[in-house]
């Protein structure tokens, strides 16, 4: 059975009984030093490595089966036994987003078995961050926090503000001051305190570390990070289940901090460990924007460490110049036979358009990066056309409308008369004949 673990909140020690949970505490990812299941994210006693959640997999295996999961709620909480909470979850319908067979996009690229995992329709704020925040804020309430916060490039601010409102938690979130208007308004609507910092994400994050230490708030991606990051595993679980309890052959996902990449891999590994899916090799490939590609640069140069960069890209949601989980993402790509590549802002916009016009899915810039890298890897012969490939779309295009301004056609303005329509229709048809769309 799980152990009693000591939790830490605002400098005081409380005892958390984990009898309803399957996790037993935290440990350092580097040196293995154990910690209680409190609000802590760094190995302060030994090596300053990142902490991760420890589970009792024998207990999980005794509780779950394909049937019990399929009978669960249509949300991430169907995988509750694999997530680090004790009591009732904050369930706002997050998760179990569509896995689309992308036949038209596959034909355009020359692939046979391509799927799009579309978290751009996730609940409640249209990005994969709803997964991680649902887990983090559930744990925050269990640990006694009444004020929650985050450092964000936009999507995380949306999710934290929304789910905090639903949970009745006070919320103060921090963003770079140059974010897209859709993400700013998409946070303010939930009435948090929003701090727009004159700096990039890495500067925002450093400030938030000071605030966390000073005010004792629950920062989802700082002192609550070990729990928060576990929510991303559900993107791995869902793909397995939606593929008929099979692993894919290849996945392509965007890289910001690198955490999403590592947690999808952890999700695959956990389902193998408890016997829910048969083991087989899965290649992991990552996508970055050239204007902020420290992980791709390190991978290309054969390094397992990154050189921090100053972000300069339209893909603001993945613009982290000093990514914390980069070494782990590089290791996964190397060990699985995958790759990590970067694309230009122009290619990102083209990727957004390509996905929209072939599959009817409008993604934000992170998704455009993923599709552009997918296309690039196919052209370079790094994706086998017969592989079952899953591309992860992590956010909705309505959040980054600025990125496509000037790149799409203008509407045809006409008078409310048939003759005016006829003339405009002829012009449109002539334009289409001069610039025919590909068949796929």
C-alpha positions in Angstrom: 0.0 0.0 0.0 1.2 3.6 -0.5 3.2 5.2 2.3 2.4 8.2 4.4 4.2 11.2 2.9 5.1 14.5 4.4 3.8 17.5 2.4 5.1 21.0 2.6 3.1 24.2 2.3 4.2 27.7 3.2 7.1 26.4 5.2 5.1 24.2 7.5 4.8 20.4 7.5 1.5 18.5 7.2 0.8 14.8 6.8 -1.0 13.5 3.7 -2.4 10.0 3.8 -2.2 8.6 0.3 -4.5 5.6 1.0 -6.8 6.4 -2.0 -3.9 7.1 -4.3 -1.4 5.0 -6.2 1.5 7.4 -5.9 3.9 7.1 -3.0 5.9 10.4 -3.1 8.5 12.1 -5.2 12.1 11.3 -6.1 14.9 13.0 -7.9 15.1 12.1 -11.6 18.9 12.3 -11.5 20.1 10.8 -8.2 17.0 9.0 -7.0 16.8 10.7 -3.6 13.3 10.3 -2.2 10.9 13.1 -1.0 7.5 13.3 0.4 4.5 14.2 -1.7 4.5 17.9 -1.1 4.9 21.1 -3.1 8.5 20.6 -4.2 10.2 20.3 -7.6 13.9 20.4 -7.1 16.3 18.0 -5.3 17.4 20.5 -2.7 19.2 17.9 -0.5 21.6 16.4 -3.0 22.0 17.4 -6.6 19.3 20.0 -7.6 17.9 17.7 -10.2 14.1 17.7 -11.1 11.7 15.7 -9.0 9.2 13.2 -10.4 6.2 11.3 -9.0 6.7 7.7 -7.8 3.9 5.2 -8.3 3.1 1.7 -6.9 2.7 -0.1 -10.3 1.8 -3.4 -8.7 -1.1 -1.6 -7.0 -2.1 0.1 -10.3 -1.9 -3.3 -12.1 -4.3 -4.8 -9.6 -6.8 -2.1 -10.1 -7.0 -1.4 -13.8 -7.8 -3.2 -17.0 -8.9 -2.1 -20.4 -12.5 -2.7 -19.4 -12.2 -0.5 -16.2 -10.6 2.3 -18.2 -13.3 2.1 -21.0 -16.0 2.2 -18.4 -14.6 5.4 -16.9 -15.5 9.0 -17.5 -14.9 10.4 -21.0 -12.1 12.6 -19.7 -8.5 12.3 -18.5 -9.9 10.9 -15.2 -10.6 7.5 -16.8 -6.8 7.2 -16.2 -7.1 8.3 -12.6 -5.0 5.4 -11.2 -2.0 6.7 -13.2 -2.3 10.3 -11.9 -1.0 11.8 -8.7 -4.1 12.8 -6.8 -5.7 11.5 -3.6 -9.4 12.4 -3.6 -12.0 13.8 -6.0 -10.5 15.3 -9.1 -11.4 18.7 -10.7 -13.2 17.4 -13.7 -14.1 20.0 -16.3 -14.4 17.5 -19.2 -10.7 17.7 -20.1 -9.3 15.1 -22.4 -10.3 12.3 -24.7 -10.0 14.6 -27.7 -10.3 13.3 -31.2 -7.7 11.1 -32.9 -8.4 11.9 -36.5 -7.4 9.6 -39.4 -5.8 12.3 -41.6 -6.3 10.8 -45.0 -6.2 13.9 -47.1 -3.1 15.3 -45.4 -1.5 11.8 -45.6 -2.1 11.7 -49.4 -0.6 15.2 -49.8 2.5 14.2 -47.9 2.8 10.7 -49.3 1.9 8.8 -46.2 -0.5 5.9 -45.6 -1.3 5.9 -41.9 -1.3 9.4 -40.5 -3.3 10.5 -37.5 -3.8 13.9 -35.9 -4.3 14.0 -32.1 -6.3 17.2 -31.9 -6.1 18.9 -28.5 -7.1 22.2 -30.1 -10.7 21.2 -29.1 -9.8 20.3 -25.5 -11.9 21.6 -22.6 -12.2 24.1 -21.3 -9.6 26.4 -23.1 -8.7 24.6 -26.3 -5.2 23.4 -25.6 -3.4 20.5 -24.1 -2.6 22.6 -21.0 -6.1 21.8 -19.7 -4.7 18.4 -19.0 -1.8 19.4 -16.9 -3.6 22.2 -15.1 -6.5 19.8 -14.1 -4.0 17.6 -12.4 -2.0 20.4 -10.8 -4.9 22.3 -9.4 -6.5 19.1 -8.0 -3.2 18.5 -6.2 -2.9 22.1 -5.2 -6.3 21.9 -3.4 -5.2 18.7 -1.7 -2.1 20.4 -0.4 -4.1 23.3 1.0 -3.2 26.1 -1.5 -5.8 28.8 -1.9 -3.9 30.9 -4.5 -2.6 29.4 -7.6 -0.4 30.8 -10.4 1.8 30.1 -13.3 4.4 31.5 -15.7 2.9 31.1 -19.2 3.3 31.8 -22.9 -0.5 32.0 -23.1 -2.2 28.6 -23.2 -1.2 27.8 -19.6 -2.5 31.1 -18.4 -5.8 30.4 -20.1 -6.1 27.0 -18.5 -5.0 28.0 -15.0 -7.4 31.0 -14.9 -10.3 28.9 -16.2 -9.9 25.9 -14.0 -9.0 28.0 -10.9 -12.3 29.8 -11.5 -14.2 26.5 -11.6 -12.4 25.3 -8.5 -13.0 28.5 -6.5 -9.2 29.3 -6.2 -7.7 32.7 -6.2 -5.5 33.1 -9.3 -2.6 35.4 -10.4 -0.9 34.5 -13.6 2.2 35.9 -15.4 2.8 36.2 -19.1 5.2 38.0 -21.4 3.7 41.4 -22.4 3.9 40.8 -26.1 1.5 37.8 -26.3 -1.3 37.4 -28.9 -4.5 39.3 -28.1 -6.5 36.1 -28.2 -4.5 34.5 -25.4 -4.6 37.7 -23.3 -8.4 38.0 -23.6 -8.7 34.3 -23.2 -7.2 34.7 -19.7 -8.8 37.9 -18.6 -12.3 36.6 -19.2 -12.0 34.3 -16.1 -11.1 37.4 -14.0 -7.7 36.4 -12.6 -5.0 38.9 -11.7 -2.9 39.0 -14.9 0.7 40.3 -14.8 2.1 41.2 -18.2 5.9 41.2 -17.8 8.2 43.2 -20.0 10.4 40.3 -21.0 10.5 36.9 -22.6 9.2 33.6 -21.0 12.5 32.8 -19.3 12.5 36.1 -17.6 8.9 35.7 -16.6 9.7 32.2 -15.2 12.6 33.6 -13.1 10.4 36.2 -11.6 7.7 33.6 -10.8 10.3 31.5 -8.9 10.9 34.5 -6.7 7.2 35.2 -6.2 6.6 31.5 -5.3 9.4 31.6 -2.7 8.1 34.9 -1.3 4.3 34.4 -1.3 4.0 30.6 -0.9 1.5 30.2 -3.7 0.9 27.1 -5.7 2.7 27.6 -9.0 1.6 24.9 -11.4 4.8 24.8 -13.4 7.2 25.5 -10.5 6.6 24.0 -7.0 3.7 21.9 -8.3 5.6 20.9 -11.5 6.0 17.2 -10.7 2.2 16.8 -10.5 1.4 19.2 -13.3 3.7 17.5 -15.8 2.0 14.1 -15.2 -1.1 15.3 -16.9 0.6 15.2 -20.3 0.9 11.4 -20.0 -2.8 11.2 -20.8 -2.0 12.2 -24.4 -0.1 8.9 -24.6 -2.8 6.9 -22.9 -5.5 8.2 -25.2 -3.6 7.5 -28.4 -3.1 3.9 -27.4 -6.7 3.4 -26.5 -8.0 5.2 -29.6 -5.7 3.1 -31.9 -7.5 0.0 -30.5 -5.0 -0.6 -27.7 -2.0 -0.4 -30.0 1.1 1.7 -29.9 1.9 3.9 -32.9 5.2 3.5 -34.9 6.2 7.2 -34.8 5.0 10.4 -33.1 5.8 14.0 -33.9 5.2 16.6 -31.2 6.1 20.2 -30.5 9.0 20.9 -28.1 8.9 23.9 -25.7 10.3 22.8 -22.3 10.5 19.2 -23.6 8.2 18.0 -20.8 5.3 17.0 -23.1 7.7 14.8 -25.2 9.0 13.0 -22.1 5.6 12.5 -20.6 4.0 11.0 -23.8 6.9 8.5 -23.6 6.2 7.9 -19.9 2.6 7.2 -20.7 3.5 4.6 -23.3 5.9 3.0 -20.9 3.4 2.8 -18.1 0.8 1.1 -20.2 3.4 -1.4 -21.2 4.5 -1.9 -17.6 1.1 -2.8 -16.3 0.2 -5.0 -19.3 -2.4 -2.8 -21.0 -0.6 -2.7 -24.4 2.0 -4.9 -26.1 5.5 -3.4 -26.2 7.0 -2.4 -29.6 9.5 0.3 -30.7 8.0 3.9 -31.1 10.1 6.6 -32.7 9.9 10.1 -31.2 10.5 13.2 -33.3 10.2 16.7 -32.0 9.4 20.1 -33.6 10.7 23.5 -32.9 10.6 27.0 -34.5 14.0 28.2 -35.9 13.5 31.4 -34.0 13.6 29.4 -30.7 15.3 26.0 -31.3 17.8 25.3 -28.6 16.8 21.6 -28.4 16.9 21.1 -32.2 20.3 22.9 -32.3 21.7 20.7 -29.6 20.4 17.5 -31.3 21.9 18.5 -34.7 25.2 19.1 -33.1 25.2 15.8 -31.1 25.0 17.6 -27.7 23.0 16.4 -24.7 23.0 20.0 -23.3 21.5 23.1 -24.7 22.8 26.7 -25.2 20.0 29.1 -24.1 18.7 31.4 -26.8 16.5 34.6 -26.9 13.2 33.7 -28.6 12.3 35.4 -31.9 9.4 33.5 -33.5 5.7 33.7 -34.2 5.4 30.4 -32.3 5.2 32.1 -28.9 3.5 29.1 -27.2 6.7 27.0 -27.6 9.2 29.9 -27.3 11.2 28.8 -24.3 14.8 29.7 -24.7 16.1 27.7 -21.8 14.0 24.5 -21.8 14.3 22.5 -18.5 13.6 19.1 -20.0 15.8 19.4 -23.1 18.4 16.7 -22.1 15.6 14.2 -21.6 13.9 15.0 -24.9 17.2 14.7 -26.8 17.8 11.4 -25.1 14.4 10.0 -26.1 14.8 11.1 -29.7 18.3 9.5 -29.8 17.2 6.2 -28.1 14.1 5.7 -30.2 15.7 6.5 -33.6 13.7 9.7 -33.9 14.9 13.2 -34.7 14.4 16.9 -33.7 14.0 19.5 -36.4 13.2 23.2 -36.7 11.3 25.2 -39.3 11.0 28.9 -40.2 8.1 31.1 -39.4 7.0 31.0 -43.0 7.0 27.2 -42.9 4.9 27.4 -39.7 2.2 29.5 -41.4 2.3 27.1 -44.4 1.8 24.2 -41.9 -1.2 25.9 -40.4 -2.7 26.4 -43.8 -1.9 22.8 -44.9 -3.6 21.2 -42.0 -6.6 23.5 -42.3 -7.2 23.0 -46.0 -6.7 19.2 -46.0 -8.3 18.2 -42.7 -10.4 21.2 -41.6 -8.4 21.6 -38.4 -7.3 25.1 -37.5 -4.3 25.0 -35.3 -2.2 27.6 -33.6 1.5 28.2 -34.3 2.7 25.2 -32.2 0.6 22.9 -34.3 1.8 24.7 -37.5 5.3 23.9 -36.3 4.5 20.2 -35.9 2.9 19.9 -39.3 5.8 21.8 -41.0 8.3 19.5 -39.3 6.2 16.4 -40.2 6.3 17.6 -43.9 10.1 18.2 -43.6 10.8 14.8 -42.2 8.8 13.1 -44.9 10.7 15.0 -47.6 14.0 14.0 -45.9 13.0 10.3 -45.8 12.9 10.2 -42.0 9.3 8.9 -41.8 8.5 5.6 -43.4 5.3 6.1 -45.5 3.8 2.8 -44.1 4.4 3.8 -40.4 1.5 4.6 -38.2 2.4 8.1 -37.4 0.7 10.4 -34.9 1.1 14.2 -35.0 0.2 16.1 -31.9 -1.8 19.3 -32.3 -1.7 21.1 -29.0 -3.7 24.3 -29.4 -6.5 26.0 -31.4 -5.8 28.5 -34.2 -8.3 31.0 -32.9 -5.7 31.9 -30.3 -3.1 33.1 -32.8 -5.0 34.8 -35.5 -2.1 37.4 -35.9 0.1 34.7 -37.3 -2.0 34.2 -40.4 -3.0 37.8 -41.0 -1.9 38.7 -44.5 -1.3 35.0 -45.4 -4.9 34.1 -46.3 -7.2 35.5 -48.9 -9.4 38.5 -48.4 -13.2 38.2 -48.6 -14.9 39.4 -51.8 -17.1 42.3 -50.9 -20.1 42.6 -53.1 -23.4 44.5 -53.5 -26.6 42.7 -52.5 -27.3 42.1 -56.1 -27.0 39.0 -58.3 -25.0 40.8 -61.0 -22.4 41.8 -58.4 -22.2 38.2 -57.1 -21.8 36.9 -60.7 -18.9 39.2 -61.4 -17.2 38.3 -58.1 -17.7 34.6 -58.7 -16.2 34.8 -62.1 -13.1 36.6 -60.7 -12.8 33.9 -58.0 -13.1 31.1 -60.5 -10.5 32.6 -62.7 -8.1 33.0 -59.7 -8.7 29.3 -58.9 -8.0 28.2 -62.4 -4.7 30.2 -62.4 -3.7 28.7 -59.0 -5.3 25.2 -58.8 -5.3 23.4 -55.5 -3.6 20.1 -55.2 -5.9 17.1 -55.7 -5.4 15.7 -52.2 
